[in-house]
């Protein structure tokens, strides 16, 4: 009589990912470990891993830990090869306390989580326009942060600068300060000239970052124009940055936004019951994708300042005894529902770049 392991041809993979190598465990149909090994985290390693795993049978699914970081490349490769990939969260502390911590133990735990159904999440999308918009946002945010830091440092130097510089620059706007400082001539090593040199360096850095930000915003505009449906861009309060953030959230989470309630929860605008005693109310959801949440907040604040229907709604809610914050919460939930319907009826071109 044959055992289950001898008759079964389906196996499950559990993969613990790292920067240089990935540790893989092959499990049989009832979760027993057949074999473990490690492979390099590159294209050759991905091919060798898949060939090795298929030698044990047909791969039913692969549970990968770190699909959004060290495992992003492997996830793309496995998906392209027709292997169903499941995103596995880090093993909980109770499991590690019982079984110890090792790469093999983590790989086995990832495989069992995928096999049992404990892990069911589809990995985030990392291709096409979604990836382009995401990487563009990373670069732009970094440049904006660096520019803000340089501006603050330049202002601080003006406060402590010699009087000849302080009196000249103190009353100027930021743009005027940058324009003057980047043209400074340095003619010595005294206190005034060394301060001029530092100011000139910061001003030139700010100019460079302004150009870099403008270039990134032009790229973002092209990506949004090619991916976003016109109906989304026509919405009041939706600009390139807001559209990009919403497209990243919508496209990075395939299978997670089947309903408007799921999209609202993903954006952190679903209502959370905060009732107690005689008080019946809901509060803002503090979870979810904070970039998408901020995008919805931008839409609402723009509409509150320039959209008559929104202004009338806020006034009506305040007259009913609600706070302005509660009115904003309701508006963000409404906008999330409306945006979801637009993206469902007019799907964005997220596989195109």
ZAGU-33458 format. One record per residue (C-alpha): residue number from 1; residue in one letter; y, x, z. Coordinates in nm, 4 decimals. Example, Ala and Ser with C-alpha at 12.3 -4.5 7.8 and 13.67 -1.06 7.14 Angstrom:
  pos  code        c2        c1        c3
    1     A   -0.4500    1.2300    0.7800
    2     S   -0.1060    1.3670    0.7140
//
This chain:
  pos  code        c2        c1        c3
    1     X    0.0000    0.0000    0.0000
    2     X    0.3372    0.1362   -0.1000
    3     X    0.6188    0.1619    0.1501
    4     X    0.9625    0.0134    0.0923
    5     X    1.1113    0.3550    0.0195
    6     X    0.8456    0.4168   -0.2462
    7     X    0.9057    0.0910   -0.4324
    8     X    1.2845    0.0704   -0.3999
    9     X    1.4883    0.2269   -0.6783
   10     X    1.8340    0.1490   -0.5415
   11     X    2.0209    0.3919   -0.3195
   12     X    2.3541    0.3878   -0.1424
   13     X    2.5872    0.6852   -0.1172
   14     X    2.8018    0.7762    0.1798
   15     X    3.0679    1.0395    0.1125
   16     X    3.2886    1.2231    0.3599
   17     X    3.5726    1.3801    0.1604
   18     X    3.7654    1.7017    0.2257
   19     X    4.0082    1.9233    0.0384
   20     X    3.7511    2.1736   -0.0939
   21     X    3.4114    2.0050   -0.0617
   22     X    3.2683    1.6543   -0.0337
   23     X    2.9632    1.5878    0.1858
   24     X    2.7240    1.3265    0.0453
   25     X    2.4392    1.1318    0.2066
   26     X    2.1874    0.9281    0.0045
   27     X    2.0435    0.6258    0.1880
   28     X    1.7476    0.4097    0.0917
   29     X    1.7438    0.0297    0.0864
   30     X    1.7110   -0.0026    0.4645
   31     X    1.9662    0.2638    0.5557
   32     X    1.7417    0.5632    0.6115
   33     X    1.8775    0.9017    0.5081
   34     X    1.6920    1.0396    0.2059
   35     X    1.8917    1.3578    0.1498
   36     X    2.2313    1.5134    0.2163
   37     X    2.4278    1.7790    0.0312
   38     X    2.7812    1.8988   -0.0404
   39     X    2.9682    1.9462   -0.3674
   40     X    3.2957    2.1049   -0.4702
   41     X    3.5981    1.8759   -0.4902
   42     X    3.6627    1.9234   -0.8614
   43     X    3.5477    1.7854   -1.1974
   44     X    3.2344    2.0016   -1.2050
   45     X    3.1475    1.8988   -0.8505
   46     X    3.1918    1.5300   -0.9353
   47     X    2.9491    1.5569   -1.2287
   48     X    2.6937    1.7495   -1.0247
   49     X    2.7229    1.5007   -0.7389
   50     X    2.6560    1.2014   -0.9631
   51     X    2.3621    1.3661   -1.1445
   52     X    2.2095    1.4701   -0.8115
   53     X    2.2530    1.1216   -0.6590
   54     X    2.1023    0.9458   -0.9626
   55     X    1.7899    1.1573   -0.9331
   56     X    1.6997    0.9491   -0.6267
   57     X    1.7412    0.6130   -0.7997
   58     X    1.9999    0.3637   -0.9212
   59     X    2.3242    0.3769   -0.7205
   60     X    2.4072    0.0317   -0.5847
   61     X    2.7368    0.1363   -0.4278
   62     X    2.9210    0.4338   -0.2840
   63     X    3.1095    0.4238    0.0452
   64     X    3.3862    0.6838    0.0296
   65     X    3.6045    0.7845    0.3225
   66     X    3.9595    0.8817    0.2257
   67     X    3.9872    0.7141   -0.1155
   68     X    4.3656    0.7444   -0.0994
   69     X    4.3788    1.1147   -0.0126
   70     X    4.1081    1.3827   -0.0538
   71     X    3.8760    1.1308   -0.2175
   72     X    4.1205    0.9962   -0.4777
   73     X    3.9873    1.2113   -0.7633
   74     X    3.6231    1.1366   -0.6817
   75     X    3.7014    0.7646   -0.6545
   76     X    3.8551    0.7622   -1.0020
   77     X    3.5583    0.9512   -1.1456
   78     X    3.2940    0.7287   -0.9834
   79     X    3.4720    0.4116   -1.0931
   80     X    3.4995    0.5413   -1.4500
   81     X    3.1227    0.6069   -1.4459
   82     X    3.0468    0.2474   -1.3473
   83     X    2.9639    0.3110   -0.9814
   84     X    3.0894    0.0481   -0.7387
   85     X    3.3126    0.2184   -0.4835
   86     X    3.3915    0.0808   -0.1380
   87     X    3.6737    0.2178    0.0771
   88     X    3.5462    0.3190    0.4216
   89     X    3.7735    0.3631    0.7204
   90     X    3.7341    0.6511    0.9622
   91     X    3.4343    0.6191    1.1928
   92     X    3.5344    0.4600    1.5231
   93     X    3.5412    0.6576    1.8463
   94     X    3.2512    0.4680    2.0037
   95     X    3.0205    0.5682    1.7157
   96     X    3.1299    0.9321    1.7383
   97     X    3.0818    0.9303    2.1128
   98     X    2.7203    0.8192    2.0665
   99     X    2.6287    1.0199    1.7572
  100     X    2.8619    1.3198    1.7696
  101     X    3.1046    1.4465    1.5056
  102     X    2.9884    1.6231    1.1920
  103     X    3.0492    1.5869    0.8202
  104     X    2.6909    1.4735    0.7625
  105     X    2.7144    1.2132    1.0399
  106     X    3.0396    1.0837    0.8884
  107     X    2.8807    1.0642    0.5414
  108     X    2.5797    0.8728    0.6739
  109     X    2.8080    0.6365    0.8676
  110     X    3.0154    0.5750    0.5517
  111     X    2.7015    0.4879    0.3551
  112     X    2.5750    0.2489    0.6222
  113     X    2.9159    0.0821    0.6509
  114     X    2.9143    0.0171    0.2745
  115     X    2.5519   -0.0949    0.2795
  116     X    2.5871   -0.3381    0.5700
  117     X    2.9053   -0.4990    0.4393
  118     X    3.1144   -0.3695    0.7287
  119     X    3.3270   -0.1919    0.4656
  120     X    3.4181   -0.4205    0.1764
  121     X    3.7645   -0.3075    0.0670
  122     X    3.8256   -0.2128   -0.2935
  123     X    4.0002    0.1255   -0.3209
  124     X    4.3696    0.1181   -0.4037
  125     X    4.4640    0.1491   -0.7683
  126     X    4.5600    0.5053   -0.8631
  127     X    4.6139    0.4920   -1.2385
  128     X    4.8529    0.3768   -1.5091
  129     X    5.1985    0.2482   -1.4281
  130     X    5.1120    0.1989   -1.0596
  131     X    5.0482    0.5689   -1.0103
  132     X    5.3555    0.6590   -1.2143
  133     X    5.5787    0.4348   -1.0047
  134     X    5.4216    0.5562   -0.6796
  135     X    5.4692    0.9253   -0.7551
  136     X    5.8217    0.8573   -0.8802
  137     X    5.9022    0.6830   -0.5509
  138     X    5.7664    0.9771   -0.3502
  139     X    5.9841    1.2249   -0.5414
  140     X    6.2971    1.0067   -0.5267
  141     X    6.2678    0.9383   -0.1533
  142     X    6.2303    1.3097   -0.0898
  143     X    6.5378    1.3881   -0.3006
  144     X    6.7460    1.1174   -0.1315
  145     X    6.6442    1.2448    0.2123
  146     X    6.7356    1.6023    0.1169
  147     X    7.0724    1.4896   -0.0214
  148     X    7.1539    1.2970    0.2955
  149     X    7.0646    1.6000    0.5034
  150     X    7.2854    1.8280    0.2893
  151     X    7.5798    1.5851    0.3132
  152     X    7.5465    1.5657    0.6924
  153     X    7.5331    1.9440    0.7173
  154     X    7.8413    1.9786    0.4971
  155     X    8.0337    1.7316    0.7152
  156     X    7.9272    1.9225    1.0271
  157     X    8.0604    2.2468    0.8829
  158     X    8.3964    2.0804    0.8185
  159     X    8.4195    1.9819    1.1869
  160     X    8.3808    2.3421    1.3036
  161     X    8.5456    2.5151    1.0063
  162     X    8.8604    2.7283    1.0371
  163     X    9.1759    2.5186    1.0458
  164     X    9.2745    2.6053    0.6890
  165     X    8.9539    2.4438    0.5631
  166     X    8.9321    2.1685    0.8237
  167     X    9.2807    2.0316    0.7558
  168     X    9.2221    2.0399    0.3811
  169     X    8.8815    1.8656    0.3742
  170     X    8.8743    1.6427    0.6816
  171     X    9.0412    1.3388    0.5232
  172     X    8.8514    1.3522    0.1914
  173     X    8.5647    1.1310    0.0772
  174     X    8.2169    1.2789    0.0270
  175     X    8.2576    1.2999   -0.3503
  176     X    8.5940    1.4742   -0.3147
  177     X    8.4535    1.7186   -0.0590
  178     X    8.1594    1.8077   -0.2856
  179     X    8.3871    1.8495   -0.5878
  180     X    8.6237    2.0831   -0.4007
  181     X    8.3582    2.2849   -0.2194
  182     X    8.1446    2.3580   -0.5245
  183     X    8.4509    2.5263   -0.6836
  184     X    8.5327    2.7507   -0.3889
  185     X    8.5975    3.1195   -0.4629
  186     X    8.4575    3.3595   -0.2064
  187     X    8.6591    3.6837   -0.1770
  188     X    8.5365    3.8490    0.1407
  189     X    8.3161    3.8411    0.4493
  190     X    8.5639    3.7049    0.7025
  191     X    8.5076    3.3777    0.8866
  192     X    8.6867    3.1622    0.6304
  193     X    8.5071    3.3090    0.3298
  194     X    8.1604    3.2972    0.4856
  195     X    8.2212    2.9315    0.5728
  196     X    8.3350    2.8699    0.2155
  197     X    8.0142    3.0309    0.0885
  198     X    7.7984    2.8006    0.3037
  199     X    7.9980    2.4945    0.1975
  200     X    7.9722    2.5928   -0.1685
  201     X    7.5961    2.6322   -0.1384
  202     X    7.5556    2.2879    0.0187
  203     X    7.7897    2.1256   -0.2352
  204     X    7.5995    2.2738   -0.5277
  205     X    7.2739    2.1529   -0.3712
  206     X    7.4160    1.8007   -0.3454
  207     X    7.5198    1.8050   -0.7109
  208     X    7.1737    1.9237   -0.8130
  209     X    7.0061    1.6508   -0.6055
  210     X    7.2390    1.3869   -0.7529
  211     X    7.1241    1.4882   -1.1006
  212     X    6.7597    1.4898   -0.9910
  213     X    6.7882    1.1421   -0.8374
  214     X    6.9577    1.0078   -1.1505
  215     X    6.6782    1.1497   -1.3686
  216     X    6.4101    0.9975   -1.1452
  217     X    6.5862    0.6618   -1.1532
  218     X    6.5954    0.6699   -1.5337
  219     X    6.2191    0.7362   -1.5371
  220     X    6.1639    0.4543   -1.2888
  221     X    6.3685    0.2205   -1.5068
  222     X    6.1501    0.2990   -1.8097
  223     X    5.8309    0.2435   -1.6113
  224     X    5.9547   -0.0859   -1.4692
  225     X    6.0712   -0.2092   -1.8104
  226     X    5.7309   -0.1314   -1.9624
  227     X    5.5205   -0.2747   -1.6777
  228     X    5.7122   -0.5616   -1.5158
  229     X    5.7150   -0.9106   -1.6676
  230     X    6.0659   -1.0275   -1.7661
  231     X    6.0262   -1.3233   -1.5317
  232     X    6.0133   -1.0879   -1.2321
  233     X    6.3201   -0.8903   -1.3374
  234     X    6.5108   -1.2157   -1.3957
  235     X    6.4746   -1.3190   -1.0307
  236     X    6.7944   -1.3144   -0.8247
  237     X    6.7989   -1.0017   -0.6076
  238     X    6.5259   -0.8143   -0.7976
  239     X    6.6443   -0.4783   -0.9293
  240     X    6.4502   -0.1746   -1.0518
  241     X    6.3751   -0.0403   -0.7039
  242     X    6.2629   -0.3759   -0.5648
  243     X    6.0526   -0.4469   -0.8747
  244     X    5.8906   -0.1025   -0.8515
  245     X    5.7981   -0.1503   -0.4840
  246     X    5.6465   -0.4936   -0.5510
  247     X    5.4507   -0.3702   -0.8532
  248     X    5.3133   -0.0760   -0.6543
  249     X    5.1911   -0.3072   -0.3775
  250     X    5.0505   -0.5669   -0.6166
  251     X    4.8802   -0.3161   -0.8456
  252     X    4.7539   -0.0812   -0.5747
  253     X    4.5493   -0.3527   -0.4072
  254     X    4.3109   -0.5045   -0.6635
  255     X    4.1055   -0.7866   -0.5217
  256     X    4.3205   -0.8160   -0.2082
  257     X    4.5866   -1.0557   -0.3355
  258     X    4.3840   -1.3514   -0.4601
  259     X    4.6110   -1.5977   -0.2798
  260     X    4.9787   -1.6094   -0.1925
  261     X    4.8800   -1.5990    0.1772
  262     X    4.6909   -1.2724    0.1212
  263     X    4.9908   -1.1267   -0.0626
  264     X    5.2231   -1.2368    0.2185
  265     X    4.9956   -1.0754    0.4784
  266     X    4.9810   -0.7566    0.2707
  267     X    5.3633   -0.7517    0.2607
  268     X    5.3859   -0.8158    0.6353
  269     X    5.5649   -1.1512    0.6032
  270     X    5.2872   -1.3894    0.7062
  271     X    5.3719   -1.6047    1.0050
  272     X    5.2282   -1.4903    1.3386
  273     X    5.2021   -1.7514    1.6131
  274     X    5.4159   -1.6565    1.9139
  275     X    5.4068   -1.9871    2.1022
  276     X    5.3946   -2.0021    2.4796
  277     X    5.4167   -2.2992    2.7117
  278     X    5.6692   -2.5482    2.5787
  279     X    5.7992   -2.3071    2.3198
  280     X    5.6443   -2.3336    1.9743
  281     X    5.7533   -2.0654    1.7322
  282     X    5.6357   -1.7949    1.4970
  283     X    5.7505   -1.4345    1.4740
  284     X    5.7680   -1.1710    1.2047
  285     X    5.4493   -0.9888    1.1131
  286     X    5.5013   -0.6197    1.1921
  287     X    5.2021   -0.5039    0.9892
  288     X    5.1404   -0.4761    0.6171
  289     X    5.3014   -0.2616    0.3487
  290     X    5.6459   -0.1751    0.4836
  291     X    5.7857   -0.0802    0.1422
  292     X    5.6949   -0.4232    0.0046
  293     X    5.8325   -0.5831    0.3196
  294     X    6.1605   -0.3987    0.2678
  295     X    6.1678   -0.5120   -0.0963
  296     X    6.1416   -0.8772    0.0113
  297     X    6.4109   -0.8195    0.2744
  298     X    6.6410   -0.6806    0.0031
  299     X    6.5859   -0.9891   -0.2108
  300     X    6.6624   -1.2195    0.0817
  301     X    6.9776   -1.0346    0.1914
  302     X    7.1146   -1.0318   -0.1642
  303     X    7.0499   -1.4051   -0.1958
  304     X    7.2077   -1.4747    0.1427
  305     X    7.5290   -1.3115    0.0213
  306     X    7.5482   -1.4515   -0.3322
  307     X    7.2988   -1.7361   -0.3847
  308     X    7.4370   -2.0827   -0.2931
  309     X    7.0972   -2.2464   -0.2389
  310     X    6.9874   -1.9697   -0.0026
  311     X    7.3176   -1.9857    0.1860
  312     X    7.2770   -2.3610    0.2268
  313     X    6.9192   -2.3181    0.3514
  314     X    7.0221   -2.0605    0.6147
  315     X    7.3073   -2.2815    0.7344
  316     X    7.0694   -2.5792    0.7611
  317     X    6.8113   -2.3817    0.9597
  318     X    7.0759   -2.2528    1.2020
  319     X    7.2018   -2.6109    1.2479
  320     X    6.8458   -2.7086    1.3429
  321     X    6.8520   -2.4571    1.6257
  322     X    6.6722   -2.1709    1.4510
  323     X    6.8005   -1.8165    1.4707
  324     X    6.9159   -1.6192    1.1699
  325     X    6.6155   -1.3895    1.2110
  326     X    6.3795   -1.6886    1.1966
  327     X    6.5556   -1.8145    0.8835
  328     X    6.5102   -1.4728    0.7214
  329     X    6.1412   -1.4774    0.8154
  330     X    6.0955   -1.8128    0.6432
  331     X    6.2855   -1.6920    0.3365
  332     X    6.0754   -1.3762    0.3101
  333     X    5.7594   -1.5870    0.3213
  334     X    5.8974   -1.8177    0.0520
  335     X    5.9973   -1.5239   -0.1697
  336     X    5.6515   -1.3668   -0.1279
  337     X    5.4892   -1.6911   -0.2424
  338     X    5.7251   -1.7183   -0.5374
  339     X    5.6764   -1.3543   -0.6445
  340     X    5.2982   -1.3910   -0.6194
  341     X    5.3052   -1.6935   -0.8503
  342     X    5.5163   -1.5051   -1.1033
  343     X    5.2769   -1.2095   -1.1036
  344     X    4.9759   -1.4401   -1.1300
  345     X    5.1135   -1.6403   -1.4236
  346     X    5.2700   -1.3359   -1.5924
  347     X    5.0458   -1.0385   -1.5051
  348     X    5.2241   -0.7013   -1.5115
  349     X    5.1020   -0.4331   -1.7537
  350     X    4.9809   -0.1987   -1.4809
  351     X    4.7109   -0.0195   -1.6808
  352     X    4.9712    0.0908   -1.9321
  353     X    5.1912    0.3976   -1.8884
//
